[in-house]
Amino acid sequence: MTTPALDLPASVLDRLRRRAHWSLVAGVALGSIGHIAASTVSSIAAEQIAGNTAWSGAPGAAAVLGAALGAVLLSQLMVRSGRRVGLAAGYAVGLSGAFVATLAVIWASLPLLLVGTVLIGFGNASNQLSRYVAADLFPADRRASALGLVVWGATAGAVIGPNLAAPAATFAEGLGLPPLSGAFLVPVVFVGAATILTLLALRPDPYALADTSSRHDHPGGDRSAAGSLADVLRRPNVPVAIVALVAVQVVMVLVMTMTPLHMKAHHQDLAAVGIVISGHTLGMYALSPLSGRLTDWFGTMPVILAGLALSAAASVLAAVAPADGGPLLFVALFLLGYGWNLGFVAGSALLTHGLSLAERTRLQGLVDGLIWSSAAAASLGSGVVVAAASYAALGLLGAGLVIVPTALVIARRSAVRDQASV
């Protein structure tokens, strides 16, 4: 599929781009509310259905694998059929997963629950890929800000999603359904709304609205001129962006995953756990617009290095913090979230430079698939480390894992094509 650029007055194009941008933000907000509401109870549902805590982590792993698969397949669909169709298809799959998961709870079927959470995770890939769609709408010196605003949209999910679980349970009980099925009805509403919004509001297709510089970042840079994957991976920007994105994701998931269990093992109640994790999610999303601005002002490489450094410092702080849910652990998890955000926004922005639209669309899906696969491995590995050693050892390991990526970023810094040279 080839989508030509629109020959419209600059003022009209600017208006259409702003509308598309805010539509993407709204879609991510709606989609994340549904996804996080379902995630809030999925482990509880699995334990209740299976009657065994060993299965409690299975839905989370299934959702992560679904997101990895969705990132790859949806990016391929976008190359063929456009961004709008790809994003809407992802949300539609997530919507179907919400129905499947609801039935799974009603019928007390663990296999069906895992299928449903895979599909819900697949839909979450549309949330993640939306940041790249936003970046393509604007020139290089505004891409990180545009991308950061879309990531910020997920704040709605972090704040609203978990708080809908209880009223949704009451609603489900009123219908004569199992209480936990209510949380899976939340994405039926919100992911369904994201699907409709994407289909109606992302017109014309964001490909047609892409900024001129975005189309020609690389010689021959229209969508039909994509180089081979091997050629794309040799571009200086690409390996640095991939290493940065995977590094901050792995460190964040590694430490964050075990923090609630660490606090619970030290006799902290759910309220204390909730406060610390809320601080972490605020760090992950709430300051995304600031991260985007910083990236546009100072360039991707300094912000990536700041994100890696902050991730390492936060991991050490988590390792030495008391497990009582006090200020030090709260600060550590907040900084861990914001270190991830800096690396995520700046790394994603770096991945938009020096590639044609077709190249970046295909690559972004593969990279997101790698990010989610790494997250799954980190989540599983964190439990092994804590069981074999301790939470403090896990934090120190997280800090240590930043060393090699930081050295690589510094070594490749002069070769990377940043905003200043676009």
C-alpha positions as a Python dict, from the first residue, in 0.01 Angstrom:
ca = {
    (1, 'M'): (0, 0, 0),
    (2, 'T'): (128, 348, -89),
    (3, 'T'): (-20, 655, 77),
    (4, 'P'): (84, 980, -95),
    (5, 'A'): (141, 1295, 104),
    (6, 'L'): (-157, 1530, 104),
    (7, 'D'): (-129, 1843, -109),
    (8, 'L'): (-305, 2079, 130),
    (9, 'P'): (-231, 2425, 273),
    (10, 'A'): (9, 2419, 565),
    (11, 'S'): (-257, 2547, 806),
    (12, 'V'): (-493, 2264, 712),
    (13, 'L'): (-220, 2001, 743),
    (14, 'D'): (-122, 2141, 1083),
    (15, 'R'): (-482, 2117, 1203),
    (16, 'L'): (-517, 1758, 1077),
    (17, 'R'): (-190, 1659, 1242),
    (18, 'R'): (-293, 1808, 1576),
    (19, 'R'): (-625, 1625, 1558),
    (20, 'A'): (-450, 1297, 1477),
    (21, 'H'): (-201, 1354, 1759),
    (22, 'W'): (-467, 1413, 2023),
    (23, 'S'): (-668, 1120, 1886),
    (24, 'L'): (-364, 900, 1947),
    (25, 'V'): (-329, 1035, 2302),
    (26, 'A'): (-698, 968, 2369),
    (27, 'G'): (-676, 619, 2219),
    (28, 'V'): (-381, 532, 2441),
    (29, 'A'): (-563, 669, 2747),
    (30, 'L'): (-872, 460, 2674),
    (31, 'G'): (-676, 150, 2582),
    (32, 'S'): (-452, 168, 2887),
    (33, 'I'): (-748, 206, 3124),
    (34, 'G'): (-893, -118, 2990),
    (35, 'H'): (-562, -302, 2981),
    (36, 'I'): (-453, -207, 3333),
    (37, 'A'): (-798, -273, 3482),
    (38, 'A'): (-780, -627, 3345),
    (39, 'S'): (-418, -669, 3455),
    (40, 'T'): (-511, -567, 3809),
    (41, 'V'): (-717, -882, 3867),
    (42, 'S'): (-577, -1129, 3614),
    (43, 'S'): (-336, -1294, 3860),
    (44, 'I'): (-610, -1315, 4125),
    (45, 'A'): (-847, -1470, 3871),
    (46, 'A'): (-588, -1730, 3769),
    (47, 'E'): (-518, -1826, 4130),
    (48, 'Q'): (-890, -1849, 4207),
    (49, 'I'): (-967, -2062, 3901),
    (50, 'A'): (-664, -2291, 3933),
    (51, 'G'): (-673, -2312, 4311),
    (52, 'N'): (-296, -2279, 4307),
    (53, 'T'): (-77, -1969, 4344),
    (54, 'A'): (174, -2119, 4101),
    (55, 'W'): (-54, -2011, 3815),
    (56, 'S'): (-95, -1653, 3936),
    (57, 'G'): (182, -1518, 3713),
    (58, 'A'): (65, -1695, 3399),
    (59, 'P'): (-182, -1428, 3277),
    (60, 'G'): (83, -1156, 3311),
    (61, 'A'): (330, -1360, 3108),
    (62, 'A'): (59, -1436, 2852),
    (63, 'A'): (-22, -1066, 2817),
    (64, 'V'): (345, -978, 2766),
    (65, 'L'): (384, -1245, 2499),
    (66, 'G'): (66, -1119, 2333),
    (67, 'A'): (208, -766, 2326),
    (68, 'A'): (532, -891, 2170),
    (69, 'L'): (343, -1083, 1902),
    (70, 'G'): (110, -790, 1841),
    (71, 'A'): (397, -544, 1796),
    (72, 'V'): (550, -755, 1519),
    (73, 'L'): (229, -847, 1335),
    (74, 'L'): (66, -505, 1361),
    (75, 'S'): (373, -327, 1228),
    (76, 'Q'): (366, -557, 925),
    (77, 'L'): (-3, -484, 877),
    (78, 'M'): (68, -110, 897),
    (79, 'V'): (321, -131, 614),
    (80, 'R'): (59, -298, 395),
    (81, 'S'): (-260, -123, 503),
    (82, 'G'): (-168, 193, 693),
    (83, 'R'): (-132, 304, 1052),
    (84, 'R'): (-505, 352, 1113),
    (85, 'V'): (-596, -1, 1010),
    (86, 'G'): (-308, -148, 1209),
    (87, 'L'): (-390, 35, 1532),
    (88, 'A'): (-763, -34, 1503),
    (89, 'A'): (-698, -403, 1433),
    (90, 'G'): (-485, -430, 1747),
    (91, 'Y'): (-751, -267, 1962),
    (92, 'A'): (-1016, -493, 1808),
    (93, 'V'): (-813, -802, 1899),
    (94, 'G'): (-779, -666, 2254),
    (95, 'L'): (-1155, -615, 2266),
    (96, 'S'): (-1213, -976, 2164),
    (97, 'G'): (-969, -1082, 2436),
    (98, 'A'): (-1174, -896, 2697),
    (99, 'F'): (-1483, -1093, 2595),
    (100, 'V'): (-1289, -1421, 2606),
    (101, 'A'): (-1142, -1343, 2949),
    (102, 'T'): (-1486, -1250, 3084),
    (103, 'L'): (-1623, -1585, 2968),
    (104, 'A'): (-1318, -1758, 3116),
    (105, 'V'): (-1396, -1622, 3462),
    (106, 'I'): (-1765, -1708, 3427),
    (107, 'W'): (-1684, -2064, 3317),
    (108, 'A'): (-1381, -2095, 3551),
    (109, 'S'): (-1153, -2196, 3262),
    (110, 'L'): (-782, -2125, 3308),
    (111, 'P'): (-684, -2209, 2946),
    (112, 'L'): (-952, -1972, 2820),
    (113, 'L'): (-827, -1702, 3060),
    (114, 'L'): (-477, -1736, 2919),
    (115, 'V'): (-609, -1707, 2563),
    (116, 'G'): (-801, -1397, 2664),
    (117, 'T'): (-499, -1233, 2827),
    (118, 'V'): (-281, -1308, 2524),
    (119, 'L'): (-538, -1125, 2311),
    (120, 'I'): (-564, -837, 2559),
    (121, 'G'): (-185, -808, 2550),
    (122, 'F'): (-198, -811, 2169),
    (123, 'G'): (-429, -511, 2190),
    (124, 'N'): (-185, -333, 2421),
    (125, 'A'): (63, -337, 2133),
    (126, 'S'): (-152, -70, 1967),
    (127, 'N'): (-103, 148, 2274),
    (128, 'Q'): (273, 104, 2247),
    (129, 'L'): (301, 155, 1870),
    (130, 'S'): (94, 475, 1886),
    (131, 'R'): (397, 669, 2009),
    (132, 'Y'): (579, 607, 1681),
    (133, 'V'): (275, 710, 1480),
    (134, 'A'): (271, 1043, 1664),
    (135, 'A'): (642, 1098, 1606),
    (136, 'D'): (599, 1066, 1228),
    (137, 'L'): (354, 1356, 1222),
    (138, 'F'): (612, 1617, 1318),
    (139, 'P'): (960, 1738, 1217),
    (140, 'A'): (1263, 1595, 1394),
    (141, 'D'): (1292, 1874, 1650),
    (142, 'R'): (936, 1806, 1776),
    (143, 'R'): (915, 1428, 1753),
    (144, 'A'): (1023, 1348, 2107),
    (145, 'S'): (768, 1592, 2252),
    (146, 'A'): (495, 1442, 2034),
    (147, 'L'): (598, 1091, 2134),
    (148, 'G'): (620, 1183, 2503),
    (149, 'L'): (268, 1322, 2505),
    (150, 'V'): (131, 992, 2373),
    (151, 'V'): (322, 797, 2639),
    (152, 'W'): (176, 1039, 2895),
    (153, 'G'): (-172, 929, 2782),
    (154, 'A'): (-109, 599, 2962),
    (155, 'T'): (-116, 791, 3291),
    (156, 'A'): (-494, 763, 3271),
    (157, 'G'): (-465, 386, 3278),
    (158, 'A'): (-217, 389, 3564),
    (159, 'V'): (-443, 609, 3777),
    (160, 'I'): (-795, 509, 3671),
    (161, 'G'): (-758, 145, 3566),
    (162, 'P'): (-683, -16, 3905),
    (163, 'N'): (-954, 191, 4073),
    (164, 'L'): (-1222, 52, 3841),
    (165, 'A'): (-1171, -307, 3958),
    (166, 'A'): (-1386, -271, 4272),
    (167, 'P'): (-1686, -91, 4115),
    (168, 'A'): (-1668, -328, 3817),
    (169, 'A'): (-1689, -624, 4057),
    (170, 'T'): (-1998, -472, 4218),
    (171, 'F'): (-2151, -419, 3874),
    (172, 'A'): (-2081, -780, 3774),
    (173, 'E'): (-2236, -910, 4095),
    (174, 'G'): (-2545, -706, 4020),
    (175, 'L'): (-2572, -894, 3691),
    (176, 'G'): (-2534, -1227, 3868),
    (177, 'L'): (-2179, -1278, 3736),
    (178, 'P'): (-1861, -1363, 3928),
    (179, 'P'): (-1715, -1043, 4078),
    (180, 'L'): (-1378, -1080, 3904),
    (181, 'S'): (-1545, -1090, 3563),
    (182, 'G'): (-1629, -723, 3608),
    (183, 'A'): (-1269, -609, 3561),
    (184, 'F'): (-1261, -780, 3221),
    (185, 'L'): (-1577, -594, 3122),
    (186, 'V'): (-1383, -268, 3168),
    (187, 'P'): (-1172, -321, 2852),
    (188, 'V'): (-1489, -420, 2667),
    (189, 'V'): (-1599, -60, 2719),
    (190, 'F'): (-1269, 128, 2704),
    (191, 'V'): (-1079, -74, 2443),
    (192, 'G'): (-1399, -82, 2240),
    (193, 'A'): (-1408, 299, 2259),
    (194, 'A'): (-1041, 315, 2153),
    (195, 'T'): (-1121, 99, 1849),
    (196, 'I'): (-1407, 323, 1740),
    (197, 'L'): (-1209, 641, 1805),
    (198, 'T'): (-917, 514, 1597),
    (199, 'L'): (-1138, 420, 1304),
    (200, 'L'): (-1328, 749, 1306),
    (201, 'A'): (-1068, 1006, 1411),
    (202, 'L'): (-750, 887, 1239),
    (203, 'R'): (-865, 1010, 899),
    (204, 'P'): (-676, 1063, 677),
    (205, 'D'): (-428, 791, 760),
    (206, 'P'): (-131, 920, 962),
    (207, 'Y'): (100, 801, 684),
    (208, 'A'): (-54, 1064, 457),
    (209, 'L'): (-5, 1328, 727),
    (210, 'A'): (359, 1240, 796),
    (211, 'D'): (587, 1541, 806),
    (212, 'T'): (791, 1589, 488),
    (213, 'S'): (1119, 1546, 675),
    (214, 'S'): (981, 1226, 824),
    (215, 'R'): (926, 1085, 477),
    (216, 'H'): (1280, 1166, 366),
    (217, 'D'): (1492, 1100, 672),
    (218, 'H'): (1682, 850, 463),
    (219, 'P'): (1767, 874, 92),
    (220, 'G'): (1483, 727, -109),
    (221, 'G'): (1277, 756, 204),
    (222, 'D'): (924, 678, 90),
    (223, 'R'): (754, 365, 210),
    (224, 'S'): (835, 167, -99),
    (225, 'A'): (1208, 219, -58),
    (226, 'A'): (1271, 15, 252),
    (227, 'G'): (1612, -143, 287),
    (228, 'S'): (1669, -496, 410),
    (229, 'L'): (1648, -557, 783),
    (230, 'A'): (2023, -625, 794),
    (231, 'D'): (2089, -290, 626),
    (232, 'V'): (1859, -111, 869),
    (233, 'L'): (2027, -269, 1170),
    (234, 'R'): (2363, -136, 1050),
    (235, 'R'): (2248, 227, 1071),
    (236, 'P'): (2432, 391, 1365),
    (237, 'N'): (2112, 500, 1541),
    (238, 'V'): (1946, 163, 1548),
    (239, 'P'): (2164, -57, 1772),
    (240, 'V'): (2203, 226, 2024),
    (241, 'A'): (1827, 282, 2040),
    (242, 'I'): (1759, -92, 2076),
    (243, 'V'): (2017, -136, 2352),
    (244, 'A'): (1882, 166, 2542),
    (245, 'L'): (1519, 58, 2515),
    (246, 'V'): (1587, -301, 2620),
    (247, 'A'): (1821, -199, 2903),
    (248, 'V'): (1581, 40, 3077),
    (249, 'Q'): (1295, -207, 3029),
    (250, 'V'): (1484, -501, 3177),
    (251, 'V'): (1612, -307, 3479),
    (252, 'M'): (1273, -154, 3549),
    (253, 'V'): (1083, -484, 3527),
    (254, 'L'): (1350, -674, 3717),
    (255, 'V'): (1327, -452, 4026),
    (256, 'M'): (961, -348, 4005),
    (257, 'T'): (822, -702, 3973),
    (258, 'M'): (958, -820, 4307),
    (259, 'T'): (896, -503, 4509),
    (260, 'P'): (538, -592, 4617),
    (261, 'L'): (646, -942, 4725),
    (262, 'H'): (949, -795, 4904),
    (263, 'M'): (724, -560, 5099),
    (264, 'K'): (470, -833, 5171),
    (265, 'A'): (745, -1060, 5304),
    (266, 'H'): (829, -782, 5550),
    (267, 'H'): (468, -764, 5670),
    (268, 'Q'): (358, -454, 5480),
    (269, 'D'): (-11, -429, 5395),
    (270, 'L'): (-162, -373, 5051),
    (271, 'A'): (-211, -3, 5120),
    (272, 'A'): (164, 46, 5165),
    (273, 'V'): (235, -161, 4854),
    (274, 'G'): (-20, 41, 4658),
    (275, 'I'): (142, 371, 4754),
    (276, 'V'): (487, 258, 4642),
    (277, 'I'): (363, 110, 4313),
    (278, 'S'): (150, 419, 4245),
    (279, 'G'): (464, 629, 4284),
    (280, 'H'): (640, 398, 4041),
    (281, 'T'): (368, 422, 3774),
    (282, 'L'): (356, 800, 3811),
    (283, 'G'): (730, 806, 3748),
    (284, 'M'): (679, 588, 3441),
    (285, 'Y'): (415, 803, 3273),
    (286, 'A'): (327, 1135, 3437),
    (287, 'L'): (645, 1320, 3337),
    (288, 'S'): (654, 1194, 2977),
    (289, 'P'): (590, 1542, 2827),
    (290, 'L'): (892, 1671, 3021),
    (291, 'S'): (1104, 1382, 2892),
    (292, 'G'): (999, 1466, 2538),
    (293, 'R'): (1088, 1832, 2582),
    (294, 'L'): (1426, 1746, 2732),
    (295, 'T'): (1497, 1515, 2438),
    (296, 'D'): (1404, 1783, 2184),
    (297, 'W'): (1617, 2040, 2366),
    (298, 'F'): (1930, 1838, 2447),
    (299, 'G'): (1915, 1549, 2200),
    (300, 'T'): (1848, 1180, 2244),
    (301, 'M'): (2191, 1067, 2359),
    (302, 'P'): (2221, 1282, 2675),
    (303, 'V'): (1868, 1188, 2779),
    (304, 'I'): (1931, 817, 2717),
    (305, 'L'): (2244, 836, 2932),
    (306, 'A'): (2048, 1019, 3202),
    (307, 'G'): (1782, 746, 3192),
    (308, 'L'): (2042, 470, 3226),
    (309, 'A'): (2216, 651, 3512),
    (310, 'L'): (1890, 714, 3694),
    (311, 'S'): (1786, 350, 3649),
    (312, 'A'): (2113, 236, 3805),
    (313, 'A'): (2091, 482, 4093),
    (314, 'A'): (1729, 386, 4162),
    (315, 'S'): (1818, 16, 4164),
    (316, 'V'): (2090, 75, 4424),
    (317, 'L'): (1853, 289, 4629),
    (318, 'A'): (1590, 12, 4620),
    (319, 'A'): (1855, -237, 4732),
    (320, 'V'): (1944, -37, 5044),
    (321, 'A'): (1597, 100, 5125),
    (322, 'P'): (1404, -43, 5422),
    (323, 'A'): (1117, -269, 5316),
    (324, 'D'): (864, -76, 5525),
    (325, 'G'): (722, 114, 5228),
    (326, 'G'): (869, 435, 5365),
    (327, 'P'): (994, 741, 5177),
    (328, 'L'): (1321, 586, 5059),
    (329, 'L'): (1158, 291, 4882),
    (330, 'F'): (890, 521, 4738),
    (331, 'V'): (1159, 752, 4599),
    (332, 'A'): (1357, 456, 4463),
    (333, 'L'): (1058, 317, 4273),
    (334, 'F'): (955, 662, 4147),
    (335, 'L'): (1308, 723, 4015),
    (336, 'L'): (1315, 374, 3866),
    (337, 'G'): (998, 461, 3676),
    (338, 'Y'): (1131, 795, 3560),
    (339, 'G'): (1466, 649, 3456),
    (340, 'W'): (1269, 406, 3240),
    (341, 'N'): (1065, 694, 3100),
    (342, 'L'): (1371, 898, 3001),
    (343, 'G'): (1529, 602, 2826),
    (344, 'F'): (1200, 492, 2669),
    (345, 'V'): (1106, 831, 2526),
    (346, 'A'): (1456, 923, 2407),
    (347, 'G'): (1530, 572, 2275),
    (348, 'S'): (1200, 564, 2086),
    (349, 'A'): (1275, 908, 1941),
    (350, 'L'): (1621, 795, 1831),
    (351, 'L'): (1462, 501, 1651),
    (352, 'T'): (1268, 746, 1430),
    (353, 'H'): (1581, 911, 1286),
    (354, 'G'): (1768, 812, 974),
    (355, 'L'): (1507, 565, 846),
    (356, 'S'): (1237, 579, 582),
    (357, 'L'): (875, 539, 690),
    (358, 'A'): (861, 178, 573),
    (359, 'E'): (1188, 89, 743),
    (360, 'R'): (1094, 245, 1074),
    (361, 'T'): (744, 95, 1076),
    (362, 'R'): (876, -257, 1026),
    (363, 'L'): (1166, -210, 1267),
    (364, 'Q'): (960, -47, 1543),
    (365, 'G'): (734, -350, 1566),
    (366, 'L'): (1031, -586, 1588),
    (367, 'V'): (1196, -369, 1852),
    (368, 'D'): (879, -351, 2061),
    (369, 'G'): (851, -728, 2030),
    (370, 'L'): (1206, -756, 2162),
    (371, 'I'): (1129, -514, 2446),
    (372, 'W'): (827, -714, 2559),
    (373, 'S'): (1012, -1045, 2529),
    (374, 'S'): (1293, -901, 2740),
    (375, 'A'): (1036, -785, 2994),
    (376, 'A'): (898, -1138, 3020),
    (377, 'A'): (1246, -1280, 3075),
    (378, 'A'): (1326, -1015, 3337),
    (379, 'S'): (1000, -1082, 3518),
    (380, 'L'): (1070, -1454, 3537),
    (381, 'G'): (1436, -1403, 3626),
    (382, 'S'): (1363, -1162, 3910),
    (383, 'G'): (1194, -1432, 4114),
    (384, 'V'): (1485, -1669, 4062),
    (385, 'V'): (1736, -1408, 4181),
    (386, 'V'): (1538, -1322, 4494),
    (387, 'A'): (1483, -1690, 4575),
    (388, 'A'): (1854, -1765, 4534),
    (389, 'A'): (1985, -1447, 4699),
    (390, 'S'): (1778, -1146, 4809),
    (391, 'Y'): (1591, -836, 4697),
    (392, 'A'): (1901, -630, 4774),
    (393, 'A'): (2103, -851, 4539),
    (394, 'L'): (1835, -800, 4275),
    (395, 'G'): (1870, -422, 4303),
    (396, 'L'): (2248, -441, 4273),
    (397, 'L'): (2212, -672, 3973),
    (398, 'G'): (1981, -417, 3810),
    (399, 'A'): (2243, -147, 3857),
    (400, 'G'): (2513, -375, 3720),
    (401, 'L'): (2312, -452, 3408),
    (402, 'V'): (2329, -83, 3312),
    (403, 'I'): (2709, -77, 3283),
    (404, 'V'): (2753, -243, 2942),
    (405, 'P'): (2465, -55, 2770),
    (406, 'T'): (2601, 274, 2907),
    (407, 'A'): (2948, 197, 2774),
    (408, 'L'): (2803, 111, 2433),
    (409, 'V'): (2600, 432, 2417),
    (410, 'I'): (2904, 641, 2508),
    (411, 'A'): (3123, 458, 2255),
    (412, 'R'): (2872, 506, 1972),
    (413, 'R'): (2777, 861, 2066),
    (414, 'S'): (2977, 1036, 1795),
    (415, 'A'): (2848, 803, 1522),
    (416, 'V'): (2483, 844, 1606),
    (417, 'R'): (2276, 1068, 1386),
    (418, 'D'): (2082, 1281, 1635),
    (419, 'Q'): (1830, 1560, 1594),
    (420, 'A'): (2100, 1818, 1545),
    (421, 'S'): (2209, 1653, 1221),
    (422, 'V'): (1865, 1567, 1081),
}
